[in-house]
Structure formats: structure tokens, C-alpha cells
Amino acid sequence: MVVDDGSRTPAPAELLERHPWVRFIHHEVNQGYIRRRNEIARLLDTPYVLILDDDAHPVLGSIDDAADYLDANPHVGALACNILCDEATIPGVPLNTRPFRVQRFIGCAHLLRRKLFLYLGGYREELVHYAEEGEYCARLLRHGHEVHYFPAMLFRHNVANSGRNASRIAYFQGRNRVLLALWHFPWWALPFRLASAFVGSLALVPRACYRSVLSGYLAGLGAGLRYRRNRNPLQRAQYTRWRRLPWISQHHQNPESAAPAGAELLAKSPAA
């Protein structure tokens, strides 16, 4: 399924003719990818939903294998996919590594258990842009579910900075990291987590966007009061275990690591 969220140039007729089995939905008004991903989950009737950014595509691996893994592990609510970012050619996690538990997935390529996703309310549309993955993973944890990294399913994320508004990204980084802390972290952890949210947001954006981070951070504090109904903090044991879990970034790449199984295919792949 492809949902067009108010694009200036709709999908061309040739694309629709070439892929008649794909359902295309066009909206005249842009309301953001978080709302549209919730819409996709409601419209589908499959047990799982694979969601990709428009600048991500599959390279290696079997979606059927990933679905079989979820079938065999009902406590797993979502799978984080192995991701090659930009010009990387060797996955940070070898493809033949067994799946393992992680804090969260990265939104550019992930597999969700659809009915559970809808039962938990989908992504929080109040977030508007960014940080929805971590917020949803916190809710998964509270309800006794886990997120696992599935290294055998590999995607490439071709980050297109030309289509990104750096100031807007910085604003929502600052805002939504605050909301994640206010909604899900215990009171005793909040002072440190709020401070690290601000510092961490600054580390992710260029210096020219620091003012946007500050504006977003202050807006997050205000939004936390406005959306205080969403506060349902993790228990101490849940929070402690979650913080100890690994969080594999799409930018993680160890060039000195041995080439994983399937790496020889990457060198031959046009996507690489």
C-alpha cells in the first residue's frame, strides 16, 4: 500500500499500471506521515505491516522469514530491520546474527504486529513529526511486549537532505524527546532524562539549528502539560531493563568487522 500525503506530483499513471496489485491512496491535504501510517494500519487486513520511508528500499532478506519469526514469538511486538545508511556497504550487524532484543526500531524500515499496534492506539499523532518510534516502543514495553532486531532483513536508507527542513527537524527533535520523557519515564529519572534530551537533541543537529532545538524543548514542556493525560510512566524495573537494552543506530557501522554472510552480494547490488 502507498499513501500519498498531499504530494504536489501524484504517482504517475505508468506506476499504477505497472503495479496493479498495489493500492494507491491520494490525499489532497498533507497531514504528516505519523497520521498516514496509522491510516495504513487501519486499512490493511494483514497480520503484519511493513512500513518504509520513501527513501528506503529492501536490499536482502525475506519478509516471509521475518513474519515467521513474529508468528513463533508472540511476545515480540515489532521488528527493527538491519539498515545500510547512505554509502555504507557493510551492515553494522552481520546478516547471520540471530535476532536480539533492542530498545526501539528506526522508523525508516520496520515491521509491526498490526492488531497490537491498533490496540495500543497506533503512533501518537500529537507528536506530529519524529520520535514516534521510541514513544511506541515504550508503550509496547509497558504492555509486556518486546522489540527485536532482525539482522537478516536488510534495507538501504538513502537519506535525502535536500528534501528535509533542518530547522523543523531540530524543533521536533527537541519537543518530542521531552514528551517521551514526560509521558513514560519515572519521576526520579526525569531531571536527568530531560537534561539529556536537550543535550542529545543539540548533538543531532547543525549549530545553526540550536535555536530551533531550544524552541522545541520549551514547546515540549508546555505540550507535556497540555497532553498530561498521556503520562503513564514505566515501572522502575521496566525502565531500568529498557535503558540497558542496546539501541542499534542506522549510522552504526564497524569497518573493521568481518564481512557478514551476504556481504558479497552487496558489492554486486545496484542499490549498494
Secondary structure, DSSP 4 states (H G I P E B T S, - for coil): -EEEES-SSPPPHHHHHH-TTS-EEEESS---HHHHHHHHHHH--SSEEEEE-TTEEEEE--HHHHHHHHHH-TTEEEEEEEEEETT--S-SS-TTSPPEEES---TTEEEEEHHHHHHTTSS-GGG-SS-HHHHHHHHHHHTT-EEEEEEEEEEEE---GGG--HHHHHHHHHHHHHHHHHHHS-GGGHHHHHHHHHHHHHHHS-GGGHHHHHHHHHHHHHHHHHTGGG--PPPHHHHHHHHHS----TT---TTSPPPTTHHHHHH-TT-
